[in-house]
Amino acid sequence: MTRHLVNDTDERRLLVTHDAGGWNVIEQRGTVVLRRVRRRLWQGVEREIQRFEMAAGELKRRGWIEYWSGGRRVSPS
């Protein structure tokens, strides 16, 4: 899963990947990794997603545009 938010000069991204040992959750601002965690249980991943959701909601209220995996645009709400 990838969530990608952009404005004129900045971008934020949340990447969630899975392998045999669990899930990797990476939050980026541009090319800088702000947070990188590994979760063995899905509940931990859900908490990481909720944390990003709160930040993303504020960014969208300020006019940021959201893109999901595959480039599908999500209009700001």
C-alpha positions in Angstrom: 0.0 0.0 0.0 1.2 3.5 -0.8 -0.3 6.8 0.1 1.1 9.9 -1.5 0.2 13.5 -0.8 1.6 16.5 -2.7 1.4 20.2 -2.8 3.3 22.7 -5.0 6.7 22.2 -3.3 6.5 19.2 -0.9 5.4 15.6 -0.7 4.5 13.0 2.0 4.4 9.3 1.5 3.4 6.3 3.6 4.6 2.9 2.3 3.4 -0.4 3.8 5.1 -3.6 2.6 4.8 -7.2 3.8 7.2 -10.1 4.0 7.4 -13.4 5.9 8.5 -11.6 9.1 5.8 -8.9 9.2 5.1 -5.4 7.9 7.4 -2.5 7.2 5.9 1.0 7.5 7.9 3.9 6.1 6.8 7.5 6.3 8.7 10.0 4.0 8.8 13.7 3.4 10.3 14.0 0.0 13.3 11.7 0.0 13.8 11.9 3.7 12.6 9.0 5.9 10.8 10.5 8.8 9.8 7.2 10.4 10.5 3.5 9.7 9.0 0.8 11.9 8.6 -2.9 11.6 5.4 -4.5 13.0 4.8 -8.2 13.5 1.1 -7.8 14.2 -1.4 -6.1 11.8 -2.9 -4.1 14.8 0.4 -2.2 15.0 0.2 -1.4 11.3 -3.3 -0.1 11.8 -2.1 2.2 14.5 0.6 3.5 12.1 -1.9 4.1 9.4 -4.3 5.9 11.8 -1.4 8.2 12.8 -0.7 9.0 9.2 -4.4 9.5 8.5 -4.6 12.3 11.1 -1.6 14.1 9.6 -3.0 13.5 6.0 -6.4 14.9 7.0 -4.8 18.1 8.1 -2.7 18.3 4.9 -5.8 17.7 2.7 -7.7 20.5 4.6 -4.8 22.8 3.6 -5.2 21.9 -0.1 -2.8 19.0 -0.5 -3.8 16.4 -3.2 -3.7 12.7 -2.5 -2.5 9.9 -4.9 -2.8 6.2 -4.2 -0.9 3.3 -5.7 -1.3 3.2 -9.4 -1.5 7.0 -9.7 -5.3 7.3 -9.0 -6.0 10.8 -7.8 -8.2 11.3 -4.8 -9.8 14.8 -4.7 -9.2 16.8 -1.5 -12.2 16.7 0.8 
